[in-house]
Amino acid sequence: MRAELPPWAPGPAQAAALLEEAADLLVLHRDFAAAVERCEAGCYSLGPGTGPGPGHESFAEVKCSLCVVGIQALAEMNRWREVLSWVLQYYHVPEHLPPKVLELCILLYSKVREPQVMLEVGSSWLGAQANQRLPEFGSLLELYLAQVLLPLGRFEGAEELVRGCAAFDSERQLQFLGTIGESRCRWARREEETRSAAEEQQDPATETLLGMLSQKLLTMLTLLRRTLRSMSNHFYLLPYKKMLLATFLLYLVVVRLDPASPTSLPFIYKLVQLFRQAWAAVLSPVHRPPIRD
């Protein structure tokens, strides 16, 4: 008894039928999981025999279209993280990706703010000699620069890629190098603005905390000053400075200053200055009693 053929038998005609069905599921029925299933079945039906030979171009076109529909369906299900590995299981290496599939992957990962995923893939594809002869090479290089290298701050790599591109004439190269230079300047300005904003956010908080601690310290020193005045006639030989310094150090322990904090050093320096001012204020009215003959 002859075994029945699987529901999706190998063959380009079957793959084309599965492609049409997958497109309907994606667009009309919005059944994304079923669309991915049909795309996988279509790629399977084409088998590994998609190398050069009769029907190679039609095979490659159908396979590429199946992958495009599959990528869109995976993205609709928020499974965009799987996209690159999903297409590479049918093309095996980045250099063999069709230009349309590579373009879609770059745009997808750029949109979800994960351009670094395509960094090595795009570099491998653009570095392949066979791909550099394709008519889409120039546009894909430009897309890779704009959506991957420049957003990641890879300016030196972008300049090297442009200078080594035989598809661009000197005028086109100068245009791209100018774009890279402008992007580098914007990147530097954003970094400077980010640092300035971070410093501005830290300064008010530090000043507020410093003001609060300063007020508490002044209150404590005022009380200590009154105590010293009342004790000056009897304990004028006591080391006032050591007593006040010990109180100040105890206060630092109580407020739990973090010496590892990057703002602690200037903050403690300000408190030390405040301590010196307060110390001068404490000692100025305290006089030792006259020494009796």
C-alpha positions as MATLAB code, in Angstrom:
seq = 'MRAELPPWAPGPAQAAALLEEAADLLVLHRDFAAAVERCEAGCYSLGPGTGPGPGHESFAEVKCSLCVVGIQALAEMNRWREVLSWVLQYYHVPEHLPPKVLELCILLYSKVREPQVMLEVGSSWLGAQANQRLPEFGSLLELYLAQVLLPLGRFEGAEELVRGCAAFDSERQLQFLGTIGESRCRWARREEETRSAAEEQQDPATETLLGMLSQKLLTMLTLLRRTLRSMSNHFYLLPYKKMLLATFLLYLVVVRLDPASPTSLPFIYKLVQLFRQAWAAVLSPVHRPPIRD';
ca = [
       0.000    0.000    0.000;
       1.511    3.332   -1.035;
       2.099    5.827    1.757;
       0.175    9.053    1.533;
       2.053   12.205    0.688;
       2.305   14.807    3.464;
      -0.255   17.594    3.225;
       2.476   19.962    2.015;
       4.390   17.998   -0.596;
       7.736   19.323   -1.854;
       7.655   21.438   -4.971;
       7.643   25.050   -6.137;
       3.956   24.936   -7.068;
       3.038   23.833   -3.567;
       5.308   26.515   -2.103;
       3.601   29.186   -4.203;
       0.189   27.978   -3.035;
       1.360   28.076    0.585;
       2.706   31.588    0.055;
      -0.696   32.775   -1.180;
      -2.424   31.088    1.739;
       0.049   32.599    4.235;
      -0.515   36.076    2.795;
      -4.285   35.693    3.160;
      -3.893   34.520    6.756;
      -1.651   37.488    7.517;
      -3.637   40.252    5.847;
      -7.269   39.116    5.764;
      -7.665   36.767    8.729;
      -4.847   38.127   10.908;
      -4.055   34.591   11.998;
      -0.354   35.217   12.439;
       0.593   31.861   13.936;
      -1.037   30.007   11.051;
       0.699   32.321    8.579;
       4.098   31.467   10.087;
       3.199   27.783    9.902;
       2.404   28.052    6.186;
       5.633   29.954    5.534;
       7.681   27.276    7.269;
       5.900   24.581    5.296;
       6.533   26.481    2.070;
      10.246   26.799    2.751;
      10.343   23.109    3.613;
       8.573   22.196    0.377;
      11.266   23.937   -1.634;
      13.881   21.703   -0.046;
      17.625   22.368   -0.127;
      17.822   22.349   -3.930;
      17.670   26.104   -4.447;
      21.143   26.480   -5.899;
      21.943   27.597   -9.439;
      20.059   25.706  -12.081;
      16.711   25.640  -13.877;
      14.068   27.441  -11.909;
      16.581   28.832   -9.414;
      15.311   32.408   -9.701;
      11.671   31.437   -9.187;
      12.645   29.197   -6.264;
      14.620   32.028   -4.663;
      11.837   34.536   -5.225;
       9.183   32.312   -3.654;
      11.449   31.495   -0.715;
      12.231   35.164   -0.156;
       8.518   36.051   -0.240;
       7.733   33.293    2.249;
      10.360   34.707    4.605;
       9.028   38.255    4.204;
       5.502   37.147    5.133;
       6.894   35.091    8.024;
       8.885   38.052    9.368;
       5.811   40.264    9.318;
       3.712   37.602   11.064;
       6.341   37.094   13.779;
       6.551   40.841   14.320;
       2.757   41.079   14.644;
       2.937   38.478   17.433;
       5.691   40.491   19.140;
       8.116   37.652   18.458;
      10.604   39.928   16.739;
      13.493   38.482   18.762;
      13.069   35.234   16.831;
      13.141   36.810   13.383;
      16.860   36.676   12.631;
      17.346   33.088   13.799;
      14.142   32.120   11.991;
      15.336   33.328    8.580;
      18.873   32.029    9.092;
      17.560   28.501    9.474;
      16.587   28.702    5.786;
      19.616   30.659    4.514;
      22.193   29.358    7.025;
      24.651   32.281    6.742;
      24.049   36.063    6.590;
      25.835   36.394    3.235;
      23.066   34.368    1.552;
      20.178   36.499    2.774;
      18.196   38.118   -0.050;
      18.434   41.924   -0.105;
      14.723   42.277    0.687;
      15.003   40.031    3.756;
      18.090   41.873    5.008;
      16.369   45.225    4.514;
      13.311   44.088    6.438;
      15.435   42.751    9.299;
      17.404   46.004    9.562;
      14.226   48.080    9.629;
      12.581   45.778   12.181;
      15.432   45.762   14.684;
      15.951   49.479   14.231;
      12.285   50.111   14.995;
      12.439   48.105   18.238;
      15.663   49.963   19.176;
      17.880   46.882   18.934;
      20.118   47.798   15.954;
      23.103   45.975   17.471;
      21.436   42.674   16.522;
      22.139   43.457   12.862;
      25.678   44.751   13.377;
      27.604   41.590   12.471;
      24.945   40.292   10.072;
      24.996   43.477    8.004;
      28.780   43.636    8.048;
      29.061   40.043    6.802;
      26.510   40.604    4.037;
      28.094   43.853    2.838;
      31.561   42.320    2.920;
      30.645   39.462    0.565;
      32.000   40.024   -2.954;
      28.940   38.469   -4.594;
      26.600   40.900   -2.825;
      28.650   43.929   -3.827;
      27.665   43.296   -7.444;
      23.933   43.406   -6.679;
      21.983   46.517   -7.724;
      20.563   46.786   -4.178;
      24.006   46.973   -2.578;
      24.240   50.777   -2.485;
      20.816   51.295   -0.933;
      21.430   48.558    1.649;
      24.782   50.073    2.579;
      23.103   53.421    3.084;
      20.368   51.791    5.188;
      22.960   49.923    7.277;
      24.832   53.169    7.921;
      21.724   55.143    8.875;
      19.917   52.495   10.927;
      22.750   50.481   12.505;
      26.222   52.033   12.534;
      25.379   55.686   13.193;
      22.778   55.049   15.949;
      25.365   52.845   17.694;
      28.089   55.489   17.405;
      30.283   53.324   15.135;
      31.619   56.304   13.224;
      35.071   54.952   12.412;
      33.588   51.728   11.054;
      31.111   53.736    8.985;
      33.869   55.880    7.473;
      35.963   52.805    6.682;
      32.987   51.124    5.030;
      32.212   54.139    2.871;
      35.832   54.647    1.766;
      36.124   50.995    0.800;
      32.873   50.875   -1.162;
      33.528   50.586   -4.894;
      29.830   51.169   -5.625;
      30.153   54.854   -4.646;
      31.954   57.459   -6.687;
      34.033   60.138   -4.972;
      31.133   62.590   -4.818;
      28.877   60.009   -3.185;
      31.601   59.070   -0.731;
      32.095   62.706    0.280;
      28.354   63.057    0.801;
      28.255   60.023    3.092;
      31.372   61.111    4.977;
      29.743   64.490    5.575;
      26.637   62.773    6.937;
      28.813   60.672    9.254;
      30.607   63.796   10.489;
      27.317   65.540   11.252;
      26.077   62.478   13.114;
      29.300   62.378   15.131;
      28.798   66.020   16.167;
      25.182   65.372   17.199;
      26.309   62.333   19.191;
      28.924   64.438   21.047;
      26.360   67.168   21.790;
      23.875   64.630   23.169;
      26.530   63.152   25.435;
      27.459   66.607   26.710;
      23.803   67.492   27.303;
      23.276   64.205   29.128;
      26.251   64.864   31.403;
      25.094   68.431   32.077;
      21.561   67.266   32.875;
      22.900   64.609   35.243;
      25.074   67.177   37.024;
      22.164   69.627   37.292;
      19.997   66.926   38.836;
      22.680   66.085   41.385;
      23.499   69.674   42.395;
      20.039   70.703   43.737;
      19.789   67.483   45.723;
      23.287   67.985   47.160;
      22.619   71.622   47.993;
      19.313   70.746   49.659;
      20.931   68.058   51.776;
      23.845   70.350   52.564;
      21.480   73.106   53.657;
      19.555   70.742   55.909;
      22.707   69.333   57.484;
      24.221   72.796   57.800;
      21.191   74.008   59.728;
      21.318   71.010   62.042;
      25.049   71.433   62.546;
      24.690   75.137   63.340;
      21.946   74.385   65.840;
      24.094   71.771   67.529;
      27.130   74.054   67.603;
      25.059   76.893   69.043;
      23.999   74.656   71.917;
      27.599   73.575   72.388;
      28.717   77.188   72.381;
      26.294   78.043   75.172;
      27.527   75.077   77.138;
      31.130   76.141   76.689;
      30.298   79.636   77.879;
      28.743   78.298   81.061;
      31.694   75.998   81.637;
      34.442   78.406   80.671;
      35.137   79.618   84.229;
      35.634   76.093   85.522;
      37.011   74.106   82.602;
      39.056   76.623   80.685;
      41.917   74.137   80.443;
      39.820   71.601   78.535;
      40.793   71.114   74.872;
      37.820   72.881   73.291;
      38.894   72.119   69.763;
      39.185   68.380   70.351;
      35.796   68.307   72.049;
      34.127   70.112   69.165;
      35.914   67.975   66.589;
      34.744   64.791   68.311;
      31.194   66.119   68.266;
      31.499   66.931   64.577;
      32.788   63.443   63.737;
      29.960   61.905   65.746;
      27.530   63.997   63.741;
      28.979   62.647   60.477;
      28.436   59.111   61.720;
      24.862   59.895   62.687;
      23.928   61.305   59.266;
      25.688   58.327   57.613;
      27.661   60.014   54.919;
      28.727   57.514   52.269;
      32.464   57.972   51.514;
      32.088   55.852   48.373;
      29.608   58.272   46.864;
      31.083   60.395   44.036;
      29.558   63.503   45.619;
      30.757   62.813   49.151;
      34.190   64.435   48.830;
      33.025   67.929   47.798;
      30.116   67.581   50.200;
      32.392   66.743   53.165;
      34.720   69.547   52.097;
      31.842   72.016   52.348;
      30.920   70.669   55.766;
      34.520   71.036   56.940;
      34.476   74.653   55.814;
      31.228   75.127   57.692;
      32.780   73.466   60.744;
      35.719   75.856   60.655;
      33.401   78.859   60.473;
      31.306   77.509   63.308;
      34.425   76.763   65.352;
      35.592   80.366   64.977;
      32.144   81.548   66.017;
      32.193   79.309   69.088;
      35.613   80.305   70.326;
      35.428   84.022   69.639;
      33.228   84.953   72.632;
      34.719   82.334   74.983;
      37.557   83.804   76.984;
      39.657   82.155   79.526;
      39.337   83.667   83.003;
      42.211   85.874   83.976;
      45.112   84.089   85.547;
      45.414   85.058   89.127;
      48.706   86.048   90.533;
];
